[in-house]
């Protein structure tokens, strides 16, 4: 469930709850990693044949606000736990909850 005040979405992981957020800092990390603007990066989620490495990196960036020590392998473990099929819905909730680009942004 997304929290419109904090912009965080809590998901259950094998190790316990994980909070995901597409914050300004997360977007900066993604723009650095992909050398592209955030809108271009977010289209990777819905690409007909998304690269798994790209999706894992997006999930990793959304983990950083709540866990600055998060790693890409940790993001992969989270994806394994929640399942690739459920991941699209989770990421859409994270985007919608974002105070920068989501439905919570006031744009």
PyMOL commands that place a pseudoatom at each C-alpha (Angstrom):
pseudoatom trace, name=CA, resn=UNK, resi=1, chain=A, elem=C, hetatm=0, pos=[0.000, 0.000, 0.000]
pseudoatom trace, name=CA, resn=UNK, resi=2, chain=A, elem=C, hetatm=0, pos=[1.362, 3.429, -0.934]
pseudoatom trace, name=CA, resn=UNK, resi=3, chain=A, elem=C, hetatm=0, pos=[1.632, 6.223, 1.614]
pseudoatom trace, name=CA, resn=UNK, resi=4, chain=A, elem=C, hetatm=0, pos=[0.731, 9.516, -0.048]
pseudoatom trace, name=CA, resn=UNK, resi=5, chain=A, elem=C, hetatm=0, pos=[2.450, 11.528, 2.701]
pseudoatom trace, name=CA, resn=UNK, resi=6, chain=A, elem=C, hetatm=0, pos=[5.842, 9.827, 2.700]
pseudoatom trace, name=CA, resn=UNK, resi=7, chain=A, elem=C, hetatm=0, pos=[5.694, 8.527, -0.864]
pseudoatom trace, name=CA, resn=UNK, resi=8, chain=A, elem=C, hetatm=0, pos=[6.714, 5.091, 0.383]
pseudoatom trace, name=CA, resn=UNK, resi=9, chain=A, elem=C, hetatm=0, pos=[5.260, 1.732, -0.523]
pseudoatom trace, name=CA, resn=UNK, resi=10, chain=A, elem=C, hetatm=0, pos=[5.779, -1.125, 1.927]
pseudoatom trace, name=CA, resn=UNK, resi=11, chain=A, elem=C, hetatm=0, pos=[6.258, -4.635, 0.556]
pseudoatom trace, name=CA, resn=UNK, resi=12, chain=A, elem=C, hetatm=0, pos=[6.981, -7.857, 2.337]
pseudoatom trace, name=CA, resn=UNK, resi=13, chain=A, elem=C, hetatm=0, pos=[10.346, -9.477, 1.749]
pseudoatom trace, name=CA, resn=UNK, resi=14, chain=A, elem=C, hetatm=0, pos=[11.795, -12.697, 3.061]
pseudoatom trace, name=CA, resn=UNK, resi=15, chain=A, elem=C, hetatm=0, pos=[13.753, -10.712, 5.662]
pseudoatom trace, name=CA, resn=UNK, resi=16, chain=A, elem=C, hetatm=0, pos=[10.769, -8.525, 6.645]
pseudoatom trace, name=CA, resn=UNK, resi=17, chain=A, elem=C, hetatm=0, pos=[9.073, -5.398, 5.350]
pseudoatom trace, name=CA, resn=UNK, resi=18, chain=A, elem=C, hetatm=0, pos=[10.887, -3.198, 2.838]
pseudoatom trace, name=CA, resn=UNK, resi=19, chain=A, elem=C, hetatm=0, pos=[9.898, 0.368, 2.026]
pseudoatom trace, name=CA, resn=UNK, resi=20, chain=A, elem=C, hetatm=0, pos=[10.275, 1.578, -1.551]
pseudoatom trace, name=CA, resn=UNK, resi=21, chain=A, elem=C, hetatm=0, pos=[10.155, 5.210, -2.654]
pseudoatom trace, name=CA, resn=UNK, resi=22, chain=A, elem=C, hetatm=0, pos=[10.890, 7.005, -5.901]
pseudoatom trace, name=CA, resn=UNK, resi=23, chain=A, elem=C, hetatm=0, pos=[12.430, 10.070, -4.279]
pseudoatom trace, name=CA, resn=UNK, resi=24, chain=A, elem=C, hetatm=0, pos=[14.337, 12.890, -5.915]
pseudoatom trace, name=CA, resn=UNK, resi=25, chain=A, elem=C, hetatm=0, pos=[17.590, 11.262, -4.777]
pseudoatom trace, name=CA, resn=UNK, resi=26, chain=A, elem=C, hetatm=0, pos=[16.508, 7.883, -6.166]
pseudoatom trace, name=CA, resn=UNK, resi=27, chain=A, elem=C, hetatm=0, pos=[15.817, 9.529, -9.505]
pseudoatom trace, name=CA, resn=UNK, resi=28, chain=A, elem=C, hetatm=0, pos=[19.250, 11.162, -9.471]
pseudoatom trace, name=CA, resn=UNK, resi=29, chain=A, elem=C, hetatm=0, pos=[20.848, 7.760, -8.807]
pseudoatom trace, name=CA, resn=UNK, resi=30, chain=A, elem=C, hetatm=0, pos=[18.920, 6.299, -11.742]
pseudoatom trace, name=CA, resn=UNK, resi=31, chain=A, elem=C, hetatm=0, pos=[19.809, 9.155, -14.091]
pseudoatom trace, name=CA, resn=UNK, resi=32, chain=A, elem=C, hetatm=0, pos=[23.482, 8.679, -13.186]
pseudoatom trace, name=CA, resn=UNK, resi=33, chain=A, elem=C, hetatm=0, pos=[23.299, 4.918, -13.630]
pseudoatom trace, name=CA, resn=UNK, resi=34, chain=A, elem=C, hetatm=0, pos=[21.483, 5.032, -16.981]
pseudoatom trace, name=CA, resn=UNK, resi=35, chain=A, elem=C, hetatm=0, pos=[22.810, 8.351, -18.289]
pseudoatom trace, name=CA, resn=UNK, resi=36, chain=A, elem=C, hetatm=0, pos=[19.235, 9.213, -19.277]
pseudoatom trace, name=CA, resn=UNK, resi=37, chain=A, elem=C, hetatm=0, pos=[16.332, 11.332, -18.019]
pseudoatom trace, name=CA, resn=UNK, resi=38, chain=A, elem=C, hetatm=0, pos=[13.869, 9.828, -15.549]
pseudoatom trace, name=CA, resn=UNK, resi=39, chain=A, elem=C, hetatm=0, pos=[10.965, 9.571, -18.007]
pseudoatom trace, name=CA, resn=UNK, resi=40, chain=A, elem=C, hetatm=0, pos=[13.108, 7.536, -20.408]
pseudoatom trace, name=CA, resn=UNK, resi=41, chain=A, elem=C, hetatm=0, pos=[14.230, 5.315, -17.536]
pseudoatom trace, name=CA, resn=UNK, resi=42, chain=A, elem=C, hetatm=0, pos=[10.687, 4.686, -16.302]
pseudoatom trace, name=CA, resn=UNK, resi=43, chain=A, elem=C, hetatm=0, pos=[9.619, 3.519, -19.768]
pseudoatom trace, name=CA, resn=UNK, resi=44, chain=A, elem=C, hetatm=0, pos=[11.991, 0.577, -19.271]
pseudoatom trace, name=CA, resn=UNK, resi=45, chain=A, elem=C, hetatm=0, pos=[9.474, -0.872, -16.802]
pseudoatom trace, name=CA, resn=UNK, resi=46, chain=A, elem=C, hetatm=0, pos=[6.828, -1.309, -19.507]
pseudoatom trace, name=CA, resn=UNK, resi=47, chain=A, elem=C, hetatm=0, pos=[9.168, -2.202, -22.361]
pseudoatom trace, name=CA, resn=UNK, resi=48, chain=A, elem=C, hetatm=0, pos=[8.056, -5.244, -24.390]
pseudoatom trace, name=CA, resn=UNK, resi=49, chain=A, elem=C, hetatm=0, pos=[11.315, -6.992, -23.467]
pseudoatom trace, name=CA, resn=UNK, resi=50, chain=A, elem=C, hetatm=0, pos=[12.721, -5.251, -20.400]
pseudoatom trace, name=CA, resn=UNK, resi=51, chain=A, elem=C, hetatm=0, pos=[16.265, -6.012, -19.358]
pseudoatom trace, name=CA, resn=UNK, resi=52, chain=A, elem=C, hetatm=0, pos=[16.186, -7.675, -15.964]
pseudoatom trace, name=CA, resn=UNK, resi=53, chain=A, elem=C, hetatm=0, pos=[19.319, -5.767, -14.941]
pseudoatom trace, name=CA, resn=UNK, resi=54, chain=A, elem=C, hetatm=0, pos=[17.524, -2.479, -15.633]
pseudoatom trace, name=CA, resn=UNK, resi=55, chain=A, elem=C, hetatm=0, pos=[14.485, -3.494, -13.584]
pseudoatom trace, name=CA, resn=UNK, resi=56, chain=A, elem=C, hetatm=0, pos=[16.704, -4.630, -10.707]
pseudoatom trace, name=CA, resn=UNK, resi=57, chain=A, elem=C, hetatm=0, pos=[18.531, -1.283, -10.769]
pseudoatom trace, name=CA, resn=UNK, resi=58, chain=A, elem=C, hetatm=0, pos=[15.225, 0.613, -10.640]
pseudoatom trace, name=CA, resn=UNK, resi=59, chain=A, elem=C, hetatm=0, pos=[14.093, -1.442, -7.643]
pseudoatom trace, name=CA, resn=UNK, resi=60, chain=A, elem=C, hetatm=0, pos=[17.476, -0.873, -5.976]
pseudoatom trace, name=CA, resn=UNK, resi=61, chain=A, elem=C, hetatm=0, pos=[17.159, 2.907, -6.327]
pseudoatom trace, name=CA, resn=UNK, resi=62, chain=A, elem=C, hetatm=0, pos=[13.690, 2.835, -4.754]
pseudoatom trace, name=CA, resn=UNK, resi=63, chain=A, elem=C, hetatm=0, pos=[15.133, 0.979, -1.744]
pseudoatom trace, name=CA, resn=UNK, resi=64, chain=A, elem=C, hetatm=0, pos=[17.786, 3.612, -0.949]
pseudoatom trace, name=CA, resn=UNK, resi=65, chain=A, elem=C, hetatm=0, pos=[15.647, 6.138, 0.932]
pseudoatom trace, name=CA, resn=UNK, resi=66, chain=A, elem=C, hetatm=0, pos=[14.736, 3.625, 3.641]
pseudoatom trace, name=CA, resn=UNK, resi=67, chain=A, elem=C, hetatm=0, pos=[17.990, 1.650, 3.403]
pseudoatom trace, name=CA, resn=UNK, resi=68, chain=A, elem=C, hetatm=0, pos=[21.003, 3.611, 2.134]
pseudoatom trace, name=CA, resn=UNK, resi=69, chain=A, elem=C, hetatm=0, pos=[23.084, 0.411, 2.322]
pseudoatom trace, name=CA, resn=UNK, resi=70, chain=A, elem=C, hetatm=0, pos=[20.822, -1.453, -0.127]
pseudoatom trace, name=CA, resn=UNK, resi=71, chain=A, elem=C, hetatm=0, pos=[22.591, -3.255, -2.957]
pseudoatom trace, name=CA, resn=UNK, resi=72, chain=A, elem=C, hetatm=0, pos=[21.476, -4.419, -6.371]
pseudoatom trace, name=CA, resn=UNK, resi=73, chain=A, elem=C, hetatm=0, pos=[21.696, -8.080, -5.271]
pseudoatom trace, name=CA, resn=UNK, resi=74, chain=A, elem=C, hetatm=0, pos=[19.360, -7.200, -2.371]
pseudoatom trace, name=CA, resn=UNK, resi=75, chain=A, elem=C, hetatm=0, pos=[16.944, -5.735, -4.915]
pseudoatom trace, name=CA, resn=UNK, resi=76, chain=A, elem=C, hetatm=0, pos=[17.174, -8.979, -6.888]
pseudoatom trace, name=CA, resn=UNK, resi=77, chain=A, elem=C, hetatm=0, pos=[16.326, -10.973, -3.768]
pseudoatom trace, name=CA, resn=UNK, resi=78, chain=A, elem=C, hetatm=0, pos=[13.290, -8.754, -3.188]
pseudoatom trace, name=CA, resn=UNK, resi=79, chain=A, elem=C, hetatm=0, pos=[12.160, -9.282, -6.782]
pseudoatom trace, name=CA, resn=UNK, resi=80, chain=A, elem=C, hetatm=0, pos=[12.579, -13.040, -6.385]
pseudoatom trace, name=CA, resn=UNK, resi=81, chain=A, elem=C, hetatm=0, pos=[10.480, -12.958, -3.231]
pseudoatom trace, name=CA, resn=UNK, resi=82, chain=A, elem=C, hetatm=0, pos=[7.573, -10.854, -4.507]
pseudoatom trace, name=CA, resn=UNK, resi=83, chain=A, elem=C, hetatm=0, pos=[7.694, -12.346, -7.997]
pseudoatom trace, name=CA, resn=UNK, resi=84, chain=A, elem=C, hetatm=0, pos=[8.210, -10.774, -11.386]
pseudoatom trace, name=CA, resn=UNK, resi=85, chain=A, elem=C, hetatm=0, pos=[4.470, -10.890, -12.129]
pseudoatom trace, name=CA, resn=UNK, resi=86, chain=A, elem=C, hetatm=0, pos=[3.638, -8.777, -9.045]
pseudoatom trace, name=CA, resn=UNK, resi=87, chain=A, elem=C, hetatm=0, pos=[6.565, -6.436, -9.581]
pseudoatom trace, name=CA, resn=UNK, resi=88, chain=A, elem=C, hetatm=0, pos=[4.857, -4.296, -12.241]
pseudoatom trace, name=CA, resn=UNK, resi=89, chain=A, elem=C, hetatm=0, pos=[1.989, -3.496, -9.884]
pseudoatom trace, name=CA, resn=UNK, resi=90, chain=A, elem=C, hetatm=0, pos=[4.387, -2.714, -7.033]
pseudoatom trace, name=CA, resn=UNK, resi=91, chain=A, elem=C, hetatm=0, pos=[6.484, -0.384, -9.184]
pseudoatom trace, name=CA, resn=UNK, resi=92, chain=A, elem=C, hetatm=0, pos=[3.357, 1.395, -10.439]
pseudoatom trace, name=CA, resn=UNK, resi=93, chain=A, elem=C, hetatm=0, pos=[2.335, 2.014, -6.815]
pseudoatom trace, name=CA, resn=UNK, resi=94, chain=A, elem=C, hetatm=0, pos=[5.819, 3.375, -6.087]
pseudoatom trace, name=CA, resn=UNK, resi=95, chain=A, elem=C, hetatm=0, pos=[5.620, 5.724, -9.082]
pseudoatom trace, name=CA, resn=UNK, resi=96, chain=A, elem=C, hetatm=0, pos=[2.101, 6.847, -8.160]
pseudoatom trace, name=CA, resn=UNK, resi=97, chain=A, elem=C, hetatm=0, pos=[3.170, 7.534, -4.564]
pseudoatom trace, name=CA, resn=UNK, resi=98, chain=A, elem=C, hetatm=0, pos=[6.157, 9.635, -5.644]
pseudoatom trace, name=CA, resn=UNK, resi=99, chain=A, elem=C, hetatm=0, pos=[5.944, 13.288, -4.681]
pseudoatom trace, name=CA, resn=UNK, resi=100, chain=A, elem=C, hetatm=0, pos=[8.044, 14.121, -7.742]
pseudoatom trace, name=CA, resn=UNK, resi=101, chain=A, elem=C, hetatm=0, pos=[6.579, 12.188, -10.696]
pseudoatom trace, name=CA, resn=UNK, resi=102, chain=A, elem=C, hetatm=0, pos=[3.552, 10.318, -9.353]
pseudoatom trace, name=CA, resn=UNK, resi=103, chain=A, elem=C, hetatm=0, pos=[-0.099, 11.081, -8.837]
pseudoatom trace, name=CA, resn=UNK, resi=104, chain=A, elem=C, hetatm=0, pos=[0.995, 12.540, -5.491]
pseudoatom trace, name=CA, resn=UNK, resi=105, chain=A, elem=C, hetatm=0, pos=[3.182, 15.155, -7.234]
pseudoatom trace, name=CA, resn=UNK, resi=106, chain=A, elem=C, hetatm=0, pos=[0.433, 17.692, -7.849]
pseudoatom trace, name=CA, resn=UNK, resi=107, chain=A, elem=C, hetatm=0, pos=[1.261, 17.774, -11.584]
for i in range(1, 107): cmd.bond("trace and resi %d" % i, "trace and resi %d" % (i + 1))
show_as sticks, trace
zoom trace
